[in-house]
Amino acid sequence: MKIKKIQLLIVQLLIAIVFLVPISSCDKDDDNTEKQEDYTGISGEWEFTLSPNQVYMDTAIVHGMTGSDFETHSAVCDEIYLYEDENHDIYGVIPPHYKITGKRDNDIVLLTLYAHPQGYVDVSIDISDMVEYGNMQLKLNSFGFLEGDGDYVENPDKPWSAVNTYFVEGRKINDITNSGSYKNDPTEESEVVVNCINSIFYQWFCSRYVSMESYSLIFNGIGFYCLGNEGPGDNSYMYTMTDYVADQFGNCTTIQCCFHISLEGPKSNYTDMKDDIRRYEANYPTLNNLGFESYDAFEPMLDDFHNKFGNFAISATQNSHTNNMSIYVNHDAGNSDDAINHPMIQQIKSGFDTYSFGSIFVYADENITDSMWLELGTSCNSDIVYFYIFGTNSVQYRTY
């Protein structure tokens, strides 16, 4: 009897195994692989680490240096806002001006970046009016991190865009629950774009500087003019400044950037300009920092320069990436080489020598072109401070 009971139990156990095995196999596909877990949405604030992959190396010599003289390294962008809707369509922004569209298909995330067109920045611009800038092909791994690579839309005016690519590692640092959570406030950018501390002019100018325009972002070339791009602007007839901040989403790399400095219409007549300088000097002595002992020593040089070279404007730049300076002498008469070697210009150059940590280059013409090395990349974009000194005419600064 006991044997029969044991045999019955064995039969029942075998029957149970027959039925349980198919049930335990229901979590597998026909190819015997486990079904992939359904991923949650990626809505949130993300931090992306961007590391160089392919890098365009510019061999041109600019101010005695080539692209190979600078390092290429990783960058971190910790302010990427992504929102995924119920259809897995993705929308987002990277302040101050990039916008994003994309799509998630299970663990595959494809993102397209759009940049602001040339001109004054409008953060409310519709994405249909923006310029396609680049793409990222990412995968959401089992730990919730995004990994993949990115590239740029090829632009014949930007040779690196056809070559440069980068690796992406992303992690979510905050959740957001709706598309309105990632709207950025353009006034917050004033703290980023107005930075005189690294400028050589800070020691004698930034404590009382006058901006060419008040907190306006103008997208031009590969970056922003943050306080206008025409000197002296509307706030003063002299001693005004603006800052050009290079901007590129990607790893840190150094690119050659070309600038055009053109003499524009009259800002004041010569007599009024002299009176303005004299009055300013009485209240805020500045000529001494430009290398002149006094206004009386300066005035004869100014008169001689104006008699020989006509309407003019004198401005200068300092590059935060190389520490080099350029002095621009825009004029509409006389010989440009003579203008460069004029005692007044050479005195200004000597005055800047006191503050400069790099080389100083002087250019003269009615329209001037200058090239500089700028570092591009999220969290490492370099800047150029423009300083309009004085003149009878306005000057426009453009980048291409």
Residue, then its C-alpha position, 0 to 999 in steps of 0.5 A: m500500500k505504501i508503495k502504491k502511494i509513493q508511485l501515485l505521488i511520483v505520477q502526480l509530480l510528473i504531471a505537475i512538471v509537464f504543466l508547469v514547464p510551458i507556463s514558465s516558458c511564457d516569458k520568452d519569445d519564440d527564439n527563446t530570448e527574454k522579452q525586453e522590459d518596457y522602458t519608462g519615459i525620459s522626461g527630465e533634466w539631463e546631464f550629458t558628458l560629451s567626449p571627442n570622437q572624430v576631430y577636424m584639425d585645422t592646419a592654418i596658421v593664425h597669429g602664429m598658432t595652428g589647431s594642433d597647438f590646442e587640446t581637444h577634451s570632454a565637456v559636460c552640459d548639465e542643463i538639457y531639458l527633455y519632455e516625452d509625451e504619450n506618443h514617445d515624441i520628444y521635445g526639449v531645450i538647451p538654454p539659451h537657444y538650442k531646441i530639440t525634437g526626437k523620438r523614443d522607440n523602446d530603448i532607442v532615442l533619436l534627437t535632432l538639435y536646432a539652433h537659432p538663426q542669425g540675429y537677435v535671440d528670441v527664446s520663444i521662436d518656433i522650431s520651424d524657424m530654426v536651423e537644423y544643427g546636429n543629431m544624436q543617436l542614443k540608447l537607453n540602457s538597463f540602468g536608465f542612462l543614455e549612451g551613443d554618439g552625435d554629429y553636426v549637419e554639414n555646413p560648407d562655411k564650417p569645415w569641422s561640421a563635416v568631420n567632428t563627431y562626439f560620444v554621449e553619456g547622459r544621466k537624468i538629474n531631475d524629473i519634469t512632469n510637463s513640457g512647460s517645466y523646461k522653459n528658460d528665462p532669458t534674463e538668467e543669461s545675463e550672468v553668463v554672457v557679461n563677464c569682464i573679470n577675465s578681460i585685461f580691461y577689467q583693471w581699469f575699465c569694467s568697474r565703470y563700463v558702458s555696454m554697447e547695448s543692454y543685455s541683448l543676445i545677437f547670434n552671429g557666426i558661431g556665437f553670441y554678441c552679448l551687449g550689441n555688435e556695433g560700437p560705440g552703441d547708443n549708451s555712450y560716444m566712447y569707452t563701450m564694450t561688448d562680449y562675443v561668446a563662442d557657442q557649440f554643443g559638443n566636446c571642447t575643440t578649438i576652431q578658427c573664427c573670422f571677424h569682420i570689423s567695418l567702418e560705419g556712419p558718423k557718430s559725432n563730428y570731430t570737434d564734439m568727439k574731442d570735447d567728449i574725451r576732454r570731459y570724460e577725462a576730467n571725471y574718469p581719467t582713462l588716457n593714462n591707461l592708454g599710455f598717454e601722460s595727459y590730455d594735453a599730451f594726447e591732443p596734438m597726436l589726435d589732431d595729427f591722426h585725424n588730419k592724415f587719416g580722416n574719419f576713424a574709429i579705434s577699438a580693441t579685442q582680447n581673446s580669453h582662449t589665447n590671451n592675444m589682443s588685436i587693435y583695430v584702426n578703421h579709417d577712410a583716408g591715408n595709408s593703412d601702414d602709416a596709420i598703424n605706425h602713427p605715434m598715437i596708435q603705437q602709444i595705445k599699443s604700448g599702453f596695452d602692453t602693460y596689461s596684456f598676457g599675450s601678443i598684440f596685433v594691430y590692423a588698419d583699413e576701412n574694413i578689417t578682417d581678423s582671424m582668431w582661435l576660439e574654443l568651442g564646446t559645452s562648458c568650455n566656450s571661449d569669449i572675445v571682449y570688444f572695446y570701442i575706445f573712441g572715434t568719429n564713426s561707428v564700427q560694426y563687428r560681425t563673425y563668419 
